């Protein structure tokens, strides 16, 4: 899966000359928390809702509403935006985008195609992918189990479930408590909980949890 398949598009962008009050109104209307800043078709920055709010007068200010509105009309996006923008290509693997965002502690990254902005990938897009990966919207038997980290273990698990008449809805593998193990979390349809446990009891090291979810 690549970023271009799951990015948000078309892009909702702002001009660097947009007053921050107008930008905040647009953010609220479009239900977004960040937007690329575009000038003459070129990406020149990115601005977040936090950037805009931090530039707004404090609620405890002694200024009158007229004074505040006047000051807000003078502050534009280019004065509060981030000029150094991390971008990724539409053909970037989705997990690489997630790594970049986590390591850089950012909630969204503009996506480029042939030097032009094509979309934006955000933490919300990644959350939706995670929900799909874990089968969160489908009801089935959810299993969390510990297996040995060695060749052939996953094949044993999938074969045992298939031979017992089960169908995998989701499957995830994560680091175990030590380097010799892996944690599996998956959902299986077409089998009762007791049958799932029986099919795997001689394969997994430990069941952490089995439930209908």
HELIX and SHEET records of a PDB file:
HELIX    1   1 UNK A    3  UNK A    6  1                                   4    
HELIX    2   2 UNK A   20  UNK A   30  1                                  11    
HELIX    3   3 UNK A   49  UNK A   54  1                                   6    
HELIX    4   4 UNK A   65  UNK A   74  1                                  10    
HELIX    5   5 UNK A   77  UNK A   79  5                                   3    
HELIX    6   6 UNK A   94  UNK A  104  1                                  11    
HELIX    7   7 UNK A  123  UNK A  133  1                                  11    
HELIX    8   8 UNK A  153  UNK A  163  1                                  11    
HELIX    9   9 UNK A  193  UNK A  200  1                                   8    
SHEET    1   A 2 UNK A  34  UNK A  39  0                                        
SHEET    2   A 2 UNK A  42  UNK A  48 -1                                        
SHEET    1   B 3 UNK A  87  UNK A  89  0                                        
SHEET    2   B 3 UNK A 108  UNK A 113  1                                        
SHEET    3   B 3 UNK A 116  UNK A 122 -1                                        
SHEET    1   C 4 UNK A 167  UNK A 175  0                                        
SHEET    2   C 4 UNK A 181  UNK A 189 -1                                        
SHEET    3   C 4 UNK A 141  UNK A 148 -1                                        
SHEET    4   C 4 UNK A 206  UNK A 212 -1                                        
END                                                                             
